[in-house]
Structure formats: C-alpha cells, structure tokens
C-alpha cells in the first residue's frame, strides 16, 4: 500500500518536473517563430533575397508594409514608416520612424525611433536600414538569453512544504530513536521495541499529505478556470494566494486597449464625452447637458474633420452586431466620436469625398486631406497642437464666426489636457479653391475648430480590483512602455498611486541606478515605472524576489517573457498575448482582465487555506496516534494498534476525509485578509497549540477505552478493535472541526461541502466492514463490537467537538481584541 502511494507521488512529481524543465525551450522556440525566414537585402550593389540567418552587420535591409524585420537596423530611409513594436514595448500604438539622430543614452526601444528591431512588423510605409545586430545580438535575442538565464524561484508552497517535511522527518526519526532507546533501557525486547518504533514512524508520517496537496491544487485550478484563469503549472494555484506584489502592464490589462475620445475643447468651452471604447453608445455633453450641434458650430466642424481627415474605418457587422475597426486606433476613436455626435462617417464621406491626402509622418506630426465641399473644396488638418496651432490664423467663435485665434489660451488648454493623461490633437480647416495637391509647407492660414483629448480608458473593474488588492495588503505596480504622464494619469485613476504627480521612474533613470538604489526606491514605495525595457522589467522583478516578496507579474508581449519567468508567478494575457509570453507564464488570463487576477488571488488563498486544513487534519490525527502509543508504552500496556491498523487509519480512513477538505469553499472575507507571503508557516503557533490539545484528547479517549476494554476481560484483539474504532470516529468527527480555523462547526453551512459528508459516510462504512466482515477481520485482526461498545466509542469521539469549539471561541475573542 505504501509502495503504491509513493509510486503515485513520484510519477506526479516527475511529470511536473518534466514540464517545468521544458517550459523555457518552448518559449524560446516561440521566439524563433517571430523572426522573418527571408529578407530583402542589398549586398554588393545588388538586391537579393537571403535567409534571415545569413544576414551580417553592414547589410542593407529593405522592408515595406507587412514585412517582419529580420535584424536590428539603423534606418537610413523612412517613407511614412510605422512599425508595430508591441512585442517589445507592450504598447499597441504603432511607432512612427524617422532617420534623424536621437540624443541621449539608455533610451527605451519605444524612444529609439531611428531604429528597427528584429521581429517587429511594418504597419505602413517603407524603409531601408543598415543591419547593426543579428540573431542573439539583437534586442529580441537578448530577451531569449534572459529567458534562458531566468530561474524561477521556488513557489511559497514548495518552500513551506520543504521546511515542514524536514521538520517532520527530524521529529519522526528523533522520536523513533528515543522510544527505541527508552524501551530497551526499561528492559523491553529488541524485537518488540523495533515494532513500536516502526509503528510510531507510521503514525507520525502523514503519508496521504502529498496526494491531498496535489488534489487540493487540482481542485483550485478547476475553480480558477471557471473564472477565466488557466493555470499552467500546478504549484501556481497556491502561489497567487501568497502574493505580496503584483506588477501589471498598463495597456489592455488595466485599460481597455481601445482609444476613446474623452474631452473636447473649442473656443466655446469644454465638452465631455461619455461611453467607452469603440462602441458608439455615448453622448457629447456641454455644461452637463447633451449638445445640440446646431448651437455649436465649432464642434460641428471638429466632428467633420475627425471623420473626414482619416484613413480608418468603423463598420457595423450585421451578422454579429459588433463593430469592426480598421486602421489607426486614434483615427477610429474620432470616427466613434462622430457617431456619438449624430454624424455617421459613411454619410459624411459620401457628401465630402477625399480628393487628396497628406499622410501622417513623424517629422511633420500632422496629416491633411483635401475634400470636396459643395462646389468647392476644403483642406482638413489634424495633428499635434504645437504643430497645428502656429499654422492657424483664426478660430470659430460660439456664434460660428471666424475670429483671430488666441494661441496662448489654446496651448495652455492643450497642456492641461495632456497633463490629465490624454493624447491631444488639434483639428483645423481652410477653404481651398485652387490647389489639387497637398504639401505640408503650404498648410497655413488655417481656422482652428478645437482640441480633442483621447485616452485608452481604464477598465472599470480594474479600479475595484486594485482597491481589493490594497485592502488585502498586496502592492500593485505599473510597469509600462508608455510615457510617464500617461502612465501616471492611468495609475492615479485606477488607484495604484494616490496622486497624479506621483514619482515616475523611467527607463533612463533605472539605467543610472545600481541595485542598492533600486532597492531603496522599491522599499520607499515607488509603484510607477514608465518607458521600461525588457531588461528593466526583469530587474525590477528580480529585486523584489531578492527582498523576499512573492511576486506576480503580468505581460502579453515578448518583452515581458523574461520577467514572467523570473517571477514567482508569471501571468500572460490570453487574447492579446503572444505565444512567447504564454509559454513563459504560469497562468494565462483568458479575458485579459486585471480583475480576473484578483479573483484568482482569492482562489489561491482558498487553496492555501485548504492545504492548511488538510495538513492540520492529518498531522493532528498522527499526533493523537503517537501520543496514544507513547502513553501505552509508558503505562506498560500492550500496543493499542497493530502496524496494519495504523496503515488503515492513515491511508484509508484519513484518505477520504483529507481529500474531502480540499473541496471546502472559501470563507467570507478571505480576499481582504493580509497576504501571508513567504514566511507564514503551514501550521502557525495557534494551530500547533490546537494540534497538541487535539492529540491529547485523541490519546486520552482512545487509550481510556483500550484500557477499559482490557479491564472488562476482553481479548487484546477486541481492545485493539475498540481503540481502532474510537480513533476512526475521532477522525471522522475531527474532519468537521477542520472545515474552518475560527468559525464554529455548528455555524458552517452543512451543504457547503457535500463531498465531506459523503467521505465520512464512506469512512464509516469502511470501518464497519473492518469490524464485521471476516476477510477484513483476518487482515486487520479485529473482532466484532457490541452496540454498547459502539455507543461508548461515539460518545468519547464527540468530546473532541467541545475541545476544538472552546479553542475556536478563545481565538475569536483574541482576534476581536486585536481588531
């Protein structure tokens, strides 16, 4: 029987270990799939196609829309070039590229706009670059090396169970040796005392604990899956419950990853826009009331410009009822704004079709279109306020007339909106009667319609989730590749920082910090990190691990993979995440929602609580058996249990109840309890005291009935049967005591764990079979008991309820005094 259990545990651990050892290789193979298999290269003056592996520094690489960059390059030509660098920066917004030198050191990938990086996809335009790094020397290759070097720390459960197992091993060996020596010194025979020592060891070791812990983790994994959290590594089910620090991405995790117009300004005043994301449900409000466009001429022009000066599309899919988007997310946000204002973009584009377009380029920081307007034409412009406003000579006043522009007031307004975390665009127009083409140098004499403030709004549920984390003592950090002002605004709104002007540490500042300085910043409460590189994120996680924190970190891009692997639990996004991130992670969030993490934290705490319950149940039962045997030895009584009977207690009877306790639902308020972290033991001081009282009660009751049976003239076999039966009944009753550490068993919902009732019934039937069925009587050397003996055993076993209830009452009073 022992052999089968040990074999099962070894097989389970071997399977888990196999998958742990190969996770890094899976992630690295996923990284390899990101590189382009072929590259268009100019070598020796001739254009040719070469395998990406054949590139060398100095080659001239050519690429266009849809290309995957095959190496890191320094751009020497960029024509309207936009590159998706989300796998490195985590930001969904494409990066506009140029060829100009950029001053500064230790710039983040998102700020190195004159570079292209291997694995990134060209969104639009075309470019040429000189290869400066290939393969493992690229930024992407560095991430792969970091993943190889990143060793995940042992999980809190692994650390605690290792300490606990070592303590049990030392205690069991010491107890067995001491008992053997004392018995021999008292004149007992070697053979008899060796059997006693073996019996003690069998009683003390909770053989069923590994299987019970594995079952508890598996049940937790199933519960988390129902809440859209997929656990990829078994111990991670508990790790979340011990988490003390969560480092989260911004885009898509704390925010909706859907650009939304939130604020408008025209010379008439400020406007607020309701609604979230790309759904056009929402309204434009002025002074708290929905606007009437006929009373707001500047706003009308602003909506027109946003819808017409655009290459994006926002269309309703009739089959699904969902809106499909195509193009730049910022332009899509302006199309949604037009719909909210009652101006469908399709209708506007039919009445004012584009005649020419000047696409956005990072150097000019604006875009313009020339559109038909009645029998003439109009030029529509949108771009950065500091670029568009100097080209304006007028603005639309509330009456609809054009008046001289107050540039200073407009710039101050733009600055204030940007300070709130918005991306600001200025929209302007001018009649155009003669030209047929557009040139940025000729865009002057414009009339300002207004300013637009756009943001990626925070998820409403993320705000509540961050609040729950803080109440539970879990520290939440933002680790983002976005700009500091935007990060600070979102962090303030979701509750990560208390002030919008909170300290922001960016990648350049991190590069100047040694480990001591970074440790000081982390312990000093720095929760906001912007423009961070993959190495920065990894380093932050590493320092928290070194400080003894239990770290969970979220990520969806390739840039997150090293940090995901280094953390105690890496959390990847299921919808927007890359294969690399998912392979490196311990858990995948199916709905990309930070609130799901908080739900998983609650389930993780329930898992740990149930492991404590199972452990306490098994160990306290073992202590009762040990004290019973020691007391019998001290009183010079025969052994109350045979080794086979002890195996029956530990592997069969206990085996039903410990697994049933793994199904316990969570107790009220578990998510608000302070995090236990790494230092909390499996059994704390309070439970150890309770364990002692339980053990003494079990020993006194069992040995008392054993001695009584012998005194009544019963046989040794019948007395041992009596001892075995009362111990089984003790443990069946004790299972209900273990449902909660503080709540009375009489207050627990009786139907909250039906598996426990079933297991107790099975255990009872099994014991009846051992007592009365001849084949089992022969195996376990038992004899039939009378109804009176069963009644006495039941009464003694129920005394344990009173002992534990008294201890729970004292603990509840102590906790209330502590509050």
N, C-alpha and C positions, 0 to 999 in steps of 0.2 A: 504493500500500500504506500509506504514511504517512497519506494523507488518510483512509482508511477507519478506521484506528486512532484518529486524532484525533477524527473524527466520532463514533465509538462512545463515546469518553470524554466528549465534550461532551454527548451525549444522556443518558448515565447521570447526569452531574453536574446537568444541567438538571432531570431527573426528581426527583432527591434534593432539590434546592433548592426545587422547587415544593412538595413535601410539607412541607418544613421551614417554609416561609413560611405555609402554611395550617393548621398544627397549632394555633396559638393560636386562630384563628377557629373551628375545630371544637370546641375545648374551651369557648370562650365560648358557642357555640350550645348545647352540652350543659348549660351552666349555666342558660341561659334556660329549658330544658325543666323545670327544677326548680321554677320559680315557679308559683303557682296561677293558672289562667286566670280564675277567678271568685272573688269574695269576698263574704261576707255582712256588710253594713255597716249601722250605724245613722247616718243623716245627716238633720239637720233633724227629729229626733224620729221618723223612720220607718225601719223595717227594709227593706232593699232589696239586690238582688244587683247588683254592679258588676264590670266588668273590673278585674283587679288593677292594670293600668296607670293606672286612673282614681283610685286612692287618693291621698290627700294627708294630710300630718301633721294630726292633730286628729280624723280619722275614728275612729269606734268600730267595731272589728273583732270579730266573733263567730265562734267556732270550736268544734268538738267532735271526738270520736274519728274519725280518718280524714282530717280536714281538713289541707290544706297551708297553712301561714301565708303570706299574700300580702304581708306587710310586717313590719318590725321594730316590736314593740309593747311598751308598758309595761302590765303586767297590772293590771287593776282588779277582776277577779273570776276566781277559780280554784277549781273544784269538782273535787277528786280528779284534778287535771290532771297528766298525764305526757306529755312531749314527747320524741320521738326527735331528738336533736341530733347524731347520729353524723357527719353530713356536715360539721359544724363542729368537733366535738371529737375525732372518731375513736373515741369510746367507744360500745360497743353498748348499754350500760345506759341506759334511759330516764331523763330528768331530771324530778324532781318539782318542780312550780312552786307559787309562792305569791305573795301580793300585798304582803308586808311590805317596808319599806325595807331595803336592804343597805348597811352602811357599807363604806368603802374605795374606793380608786382603782385603775384599771388592772386590773380583775378580768377573768379569762378568761371566755369565753362559758359554760363549764360552771358557773361560780360565780354567774352573774347569773340567779338563779332567779326573779326577779320580772319577767323579760323573755322575750318570744318573738321568734324570729328567722325572717326570710323563708326559705322553702324547707324548713323543718323540719316534720315530720309529727306530729300529735297522736296519741299512742298510746291514751290513755284519758282520760275525764273531759271537761270542757268549760271554756271560759274566755271572757273578754271583755278586750280591751285597747285602749288608745289608740295610734293609729299615730304613731310618732315618727320613722320614716325609711322612705323608699320607694326602689325602683329602685337606682340606683348609690350612693345614700347609705346603703344597708343594709349589714350585715356581709357578706352574700353579694355585693352589688355591689362592695364593696371588694376582695373576692377576685378578681372579674372584672377590676377595674382593675389589680390587682397582676399578673395573668397577662398583661395587655397590656404592662405595663412590664417584665416579667421577660424579659431577654435571655439565652438560654443561652450559656455561654462556649464557645469553640471546644474541640472534643474534643482530648485529648492527641495522638491520631494526626494530626489536622488541623494542630496546631501543629508537631509534629515533621516532618511531611512538607513543610510550608511552608518551614521552615528548611532542610531537606535539599534541596529543589528549588532554593531560592535559591542555596545553596552550589554545587550542580551547575551552575546557569546561569552564575554568575560564573566558575567554573573553566573551563567549556567555552569561553565567549567569550574569556577571557584566553588560554587555550591556543591557540585557533584564531588569534587575532591575533598572538600571539608566534611561532607557527610560520610564519605568512604573512610576517611581517617578517623573521625569521631566514633563511628560504629566499630571499627576494628579495635580502637583503644578501649571500648567498653566490653570487648570480648565477643563481639558478633563474628560470624564466619565470613571468610573472604567471599565466598560464592553469594551468600545472601546479601551482603552489603554491596557487591557489584551490581546485583539486580536492583537494589534500592537506588543506587546512583544512576543507573540507566533509566529507571522509572522517573526519577526526578528530572533528568535531562529531557525525557519525552514530554513531561508535563510542562516544563518551563519554556520550551521552544514552540512558538506559535506557528506550526507547520502550515497552517492554512492562510497565513498572512499574505505571502506573495500572490497567491491566486486571488484572494479577496481584494487586494490593492489593484491588481490588473483588471478585475471585474468592475471595481468602482470607477476606474479611469475610463473603461469602455462605456459604461453607462453615462458618464459625464459627456463623453464625445458624442453619443447619440443625442443627448439633450441639446448640446450646443449646435449640432447640425440642424435641428429644428428651428434654431434662431439664426440661421444663415452663416454660422461659423463652422468651417470644416477644419478639423484637427488632423494634421499630417504626421504627428509624432506623439505617441501615447502619453509620455510624462507631461507634455504641454497642456493637457487637460487640467492639471492641477496648478501649473506654473502661473497662469493668469490670476488665480486666486491669491497668490503671494506677491503679486506685482506691486512695486512701490513707485515706479517711474514709467510713464508712457511717453515715448517720443513719436509725435504724429506728423505726417505730411500735412500740408495745407490743402492743395488743390485736389478736389474730388473726395477727400476724406472728411475734412472739416467744412468744406464748401461744396456747393452743388456741381461744380465744374460746368457751369452754364452762365456765360456772361449776361448780365442783366442791367438795363438802364435803371438807375435808382434816383438820380437827381437831374434836374434841368434848370437852366438859368437863361433868361432873356432880359433885355432892358426893362421889361415889365415886372420882373421879380423872380422868385424861386418857385419851382414846381417839384412835387413829389410824385413818384411813380410806384404803384403797388404791383403785386404779382411777383412770381419767381421764375427764373429760367426761361426756357424757350416756349412755354405755354403762354398764349396771348391773353389769357384771362388777367384782368387788372385794369386800372384806371390811372389817368393823369389828374392830379389834384393841384389846385391853386388856392392858397389860403384856406385849406381844409375842405374844399368843395370840388366836385368833378368839373373839369373845364368845358366850356362851350367854345369850340375853335373859332367861331365867328367873332368872338370877343378877344381873341388872342392871335393877331396876325403874325407876330414874330414866331410864335410856337408853331403855327401852320407851316411857315417856311422851314423851320427846323425839322419837322417831321418829313416834309417833302425831300429835303436834301439828304437826310439819313436813309430814306428808302431808294432814292434815285442814284445817288453817288455811291454805287455799290455793285459788287460782282457776286454777292451771296444770294442764296435762295432759301426761302422758308415756306414749305408747301405742306398742305394737309393730305395725308394718305387716307383716301376714302375707305380702304379696306380695314385698316387698323384703327382709324380715328386719331392717330398720333401725327405730330408734325415732324417732317423730315427736314434736316438742315444740310446745307452745302455751302462751303466757303468759310471765310474768316469769322470766328465766333463773335468778334466785336461788331462786324457788319450785320451779322444775324441779329444781334441784340437791338440794333437800330431798326431792322425790319419788324421785329416784335413790337417795338415802341410805336411804330406807325400803325400797326393793327390795334394796339390799345387806344390810340387816338382816333380810331374810326377811319383810317386811311389805308386800305389794303394795298400792299406794294404792287400786286399784279395790275390793279387798275391804274395806278399812277404810271407804271412803266408802259402801259398801252397808250396813254394820252401824252406822255412825255418820253419817247424812246431815246436811248443814247445814240449820239452821233459820233462821239469820240471819247477816248478815255486816257487819262494820265495815271497809270497805276502807282500805288504807294511804293516808295523806296526809302530806305533808312536814311540816306543822305538828305533828302528833301523833306521827309517827315510829314508829307501830306499826299492826298490823292484828289483828282478832279475829274469830272465828266462834263461833256458838252451835250445838252439835251434839247430836243425840240420843245418849244414852248409857244403854243398857239401858232402864229405865222412867223415866229422868230425863233430865237434860241437863247439858252441861258447856260452859264457856267456855274456848276455846283462844286464846292470845295469843302473838304473836311480834313482835319489834321491836328497836330499839336498846337495848343494855344499860342505858345511863344513863336511859332512859325506863321500861323494864320493871322493872328491879330495885327502884326505890323503891316500886313497887306490890305487891311480894311481901312476905309476912309469914313464909313458910316455904319449906322446900326438902325434897326427897326424899333421905333418907339411904340408905346401901347396903343396909339391911335392908328398905327400902320404906316406912318410917315417915316421917311429916312432922315435921320439927324446925325450930326457929327458924332463919331464914336469916342467914348471915354475909355481909352485903352487901359489906363491905370486901374480903373474900377473893375474892368473885365479881367485883368491879370490877377488882381487881388482875389477876386471870386474864384478864379481857376486854382490859385494856390490853396485857398481854403478847402475847396472840394477835394483836391489831391491829398490834403492833409487828413481827410476822412477816409483815405484808402481807395479813392475812386481813380479810375483811369479817365483822363479828361480829354475830350475832343472839342474843338471849336468848329462850327459849321457856318459857312458864308456863301454868298452868291453874287453874281453880277449879270446884267443883260449882256448878250453877245450877238452883235449884228453882222459882223464881217468875217471873223476868223473861222477856219474849218479844221484847225488842229489845235492841240493844247501844248503849251510849253510852260514849265514851272517858272521860268524867268519872267514871263509875261503876266503871271497871275497877280494883278494888283487892282486897286480901285474897287475892292470887294465891299459888300454890305454884310455886316455880322447879323446872323439870325439868333445865335445863342451858343451856350455851352452844354455839353452832355457829360454826366458823371456815370461811369459804368463800373460795375464790380462783379466779381464772382461771389454771390452771396453765401453766407454761412448756412449750413444745414440747420433748420430749426431744432431738430432732435440732437444735434451736436452740442448746442448750448446747454440743454438739460443734462446731457451725458457728461460734459466737463464738470458741471456743478456736482453731479453724483460722485465723480472721481475725487474732487476736492473734499467732499464730505467724508469720503472713505479714507482720506489720508494718502491718496495716490496723486503724485505730482505729474502734471501734464505739460509737456514741452512741445513747441512747434519747431520743426526742422524743415526748412523750405528753401527752394532755389529762387524764390521770388524776391522782389525788392523789399527793403526794410520797412518802408512806410506802409505798403500794402499789407505785409505780414503783421505789423503792429496793429493796424486797424482791425483785421480779422481776429487776431489773438485777443484783443480787448473785447470785441463783440461776443465771442464765444466763451469768454471768462478765463482764458489762460493767464492773462495779466490783468491787473486791476486798473491800469491807466494806459491810455493810448500812447503816451510819451514814455512808456516803459523802455528800459535799456534793450537795445537790439545789438547782438553780436553778429557781425557778418564774417564772411569767409576770409577777408583780408585781415581782420582783427584776430581771428583764430590762428592764422598762419604766424602771427607775431607772438602768440602765447606759448610758453612751454607748459609741460604737464602740471606743474605746481600752480601756475597762473590760471590754467583752465579749471583745475580742481577748486581753486578759490572762487572762481566765477560760478561754478556749479553749486557749491555749498552756499554761496551768497545769494542764491535764488534766481540766477539767470535762466529764464524759461523761453527765450525767443532768439532763434538763430536763423539768419537770412543769408541768401546767396551762398549756401553751403555746397561744397563739392562732396563727391562720394567719400573721399578720404576724411573730410571734416566730420561727416555724419558717423563714420566708423569710429573716429577718435572720440567723439562725444560719448557714444555708447560704451566704448572701452573704458573710459574714465569712470563712468557710473558703475560699471561692473567691478572695477578695482576698488571703488568706495564701499562695496558691499550691498549695493542696491540690486533689487530684482527688476530687470529692465525688459520692457516690451517696446518694440519699435515697429511702426507701420511703414509701408512702402509699396510702390507699384512699378517703379522703373528699374532699369538696370543699375542706375546709380545707387539704389537702395540695397542691392543684394549683399555686399559685404557687411553692412550694419545689421541686416536681417539675420545673417548667420552668426554674428558675434553676440547678439542679444540673447538673453535667456529664452525669449520667445519672439520670433520674427513673424510679423503679421502682414501678409500680402493681400492686395486687392484682387477680387475675382473678376470684376467686369473690365476695369481699365488696366489691370496689372499685366506685366509682361511674363512670359514663360520663365525667364531667368529669376524674377522676383518670387514667383510661386514655387519654383524648385528650391530656392534657398530658405523659404519660410517654414515655420512650424504650423502656422494656421492661415487659412485663406478666408477672407470675409467676402461672401458671395455678393452682397449688395453694396460694397464699398462704403459702408456707413460707420462712422465713428461710434454711434450709439450701439451698434452690434457688438463692438469690443466691450463696452460696459456690461452688456448682457452676458457676454462670455466670462467676464471677470466674476460676475455673480455666480455663474455656474461653476467656475473654478473654485470659488470659496466653498460652495456646496460640496464639491468633490473632496476638498481637503477636510472639511468637517466630517464627511462620511468616512474618510480614511481614519481620522482620529477615533470615530465611534467604533469602527471595526477593530482597530488596534486595541483600544481600551477594553472592548468586549473580550477579545482573545487573551490579552495579557492578564486581565483581572481573573479570568477563568483559570488560566495557568497558575497564577499566584495562589488561588484557592486550592488547587490540586497539590502544589508544592507544600503549602503550609499544612495541609492535611497529612501528607506523608511524613513530614518532619515531626509533626506532633505525635503521630503514631509511633514513630521511631523513638522519640523522647520518652513516651509513656510505656515503652516496651510492648506495644501492641503489634499484632500481625499487620502486614501491608493491607490497607483498605482497598487498593486497586491492583489488579494484575497489569503487566505491560500491555497486553492486548486490549484490556478495558480502557487504558489511557489512550491508546490509539483510537478507540471507538469515540471517546469523548472529543478528542482534538480534531480528528479528520472527518468524522461522520456527523455527530451531533452538532458540534460547533460550525462545521462546514456549511450547514443550511442557514443558520442564523447570521453568520458574518456576511455572507453574500446578500442576504435579505436587507441588512442595514445599508448596503450600498445603494438601495433604491429609495432611501429617505429623501423627501422633498426638502427644499431649503427652508430654514427658519426665517421668521419675519425679521426684517432689518439687517439681513446678512450683508447686503450691499453697502450699508452705511458703517459697518464695523471697520476700525482701523486695520490697515494691511498688516499681516503677520511678518512678511519679509523672510529673510534667510535664517534669522536667529531663533525664531519660535520653534520649540521642540514639538515632536509628535504628541507627547504627553507632558503637559505643564505641571507645575507644582500642585495645583488644586486637584488635578486628575490623579496624580501619584498618591496623594493622601486618600482620595476616594478609593483608589485601587487597593490600598492597604486595608481600609475598612471592609471593602467587599471581600477581599481574600480571607480576612479573619472570620467574617460571617460564614462564608462557604466552608472554611475549615472546621469551625465550631459546630455548625449544623451537621455536616457530613460525618465528622468523627464521633459526634454525640450519638447519632443514630447507629453508626457502626458499632460503637461500644455497647449501646443499649441492646442491639440485636444479639451480640455475643453473650451479654449478661442474661438474656432471656433463654439461653440454652440453644440458640440457633447455631447452625453449622457455619464454618468460616465462609463457605461459598454463598450462603444466604446473607450473611452480614456484608460480604463484599457486593452482592447484588443490591442490598439496601443502600450501601454507600454510593454505588454507581448510579442508582435511580435518583437519589436525592440530589446528587451533583448534576445530573442531566436536568432535573426540574429547576434547580437553581439557575442554570444557564438559560433555560427557556424563559424563565421569569426575567432574568437579567437582560435579555435582548430588548425587552420593552423599556427597561431603565435606561438603556443606551441610546434611545431614539433622540435624546437631547441632553446636553450637559447641564442645562439650567431649568428647563421647563418640566413641570411635573408630568409624569406618565399619564395621570388622570386628566390632564388638560390637553393632551395631544389628540389630534383628530384620529379616531380609531380606523378610519378608512384611508388615511393618508399614505399608508404603506401596506397594501393588501398582500404583497409578497411576504412580508414578515409574518402575518397571520398564517399564511399557507406553509411557510417554513417551520413554524412552531408546531403546526398540526402534523407535518411530515416527521419532524423530530420526535414528537410524542408517539406516533405510530411505530416508528423505528425502535424506540426504547421498549415499547410493549412487546414488539416482536422478539427483541433480545431476551426479555424476561420469560416469555411463554413459548416461543417456537423452538422445538427440540434441536433442529440443526444449529441455530444460533446459540442455544444454551450450551451445546457441546463446544462450539468455537470459543465462546467467551466465559465458559464455566459459571453460568448463572443458574439460579433456581427461582421458581415461581414465588411471587409475593401475594400476601392476602390483601383484601380490601382495606383492612385496618392499617396495614403497613403502608399502603399507597396513600391513605388519608394522612398519616403522620408525616410522610415524606413531603406531601403537598403543603401541609401547614408550615413545616420548617422552611421550605423553599420560599414561601410567600413572605417570610420575615425579612428577606432581603429588600423587598419593596420599601418597607418602613425605614431601613437603614439608609438607602440611597435617597429617598424623599427628604429625610431630615438633612442630609448633606446638601441637597439642592436648595432647600429652604435657606440654610445658612449662607450659601453662596449668593442667592438672590438678594438677601439682605445686605451682604457685603458689597455687591455691585451697586445697590441703590445708595449706600453711604458714599461709595466712590463717586457717583454722579453728583 
